[in-house]
Amino acid sequence: MLKASLGKRPRAELGIGASINSINKFKSAIKEEWEKIPQKSIDNCILSMPRRYQAVIDAKGWYTKY
């Protein structure tokens, strides 16, 4: 969810680069987008963990739909 929401931002807002200013812009963008994720979405991810674990077990450690 976080990666998807960051991907919707203009690249200029993400501070792409290796300078301290760029890194700080990127950190700020991450924090802003993290705070926008609804608690219900986080809860749903947590509740889906048993299904995800089982999918990995069933796939014997290989790829799953998750």
N, C-alpha and C positions, 0 to 999 in steps of 0.2 A: 504494500500500500504506500509506504513511504517513497520507494523508488518511483512508483507510478506518478505520485503527486509532484515529486521533484522534476520528473521528466516533462511535466506540463508547463514548468516555469521557463521564461526566456533564459537562454544561456548566460546572458549578461548578468542576470540576478544571481546566478550560481557561483560567480567568481572563479571560473575555470582558470587555473594557473597555479604556479608554485609559490607566488609571493605571499607574504604574511597577510596582506589585505585580501587576496583571493581566498585564502584558506579561511579567514574570518567571515567573509561573505558566505562561503559555502556552509560553515558551521551555523550561521544565523538562519540560512534557508532551511537547513535540516531541522533546527529547533522549531521554526515557525510551522513547517509542514507536520512535524510530529504532533504538535499541539492541536492541529486541525483534525486529526484522526479521531472519529467518534469512539467513545468508550464501548459502545455496543459492538463495533467492528473488532476491537481488541478482545472483548469477551468472546465473540464468535470464533476468533482464531484460537483462543485458549481452549474453548470447548471442543474444537475440532482435533486437538492433539491426539487423543486416543485413536481416532480413525487414521490419522497420518502415521502414527507408530505402527498400527496394524498393516497399513499399506506397505511400509518398508519391510516389515517382517514377511508378508506374503510375497513380496518381490525379491526376497532373499538379499536385501541390500542394494538392489538395482533400482532403476528409474521407477518413479511413480507419477501419477497425474498431478501430484502436488509439486 
